[in-house]
Amino acid sequence: MAEAVIAHQAGIKIYTVGVFLSVNATELQLITSPPRLYLHQWVLVPNLDSLSAAEPLIARTLCRPEYGTLYNLC
């Protein structure tokens, strides 16, 4: 978590993806950049098979200019 604080202070936007339900959702939220909205800055999927279904959502989120992304992945 200390690395996330340093990254936030440096202005780096952090998005998190948790795979498996045993992942601590609170920790995912704390690592991500504000405003820390589920399905915008962080995503939790139950297994690796579900990860591919979440890819379009993740790509759309990263392509939103209002979130200050550096790269257009669309």
Secondary structure, DSSP 8 states (H G I E B T S, - for coil): -HHHHHHHHTT----EEEESTTS-HHHHHHHS-TT--BTTTEEEESSHHHHHHHHHHHHHHHT-GGGT-S----
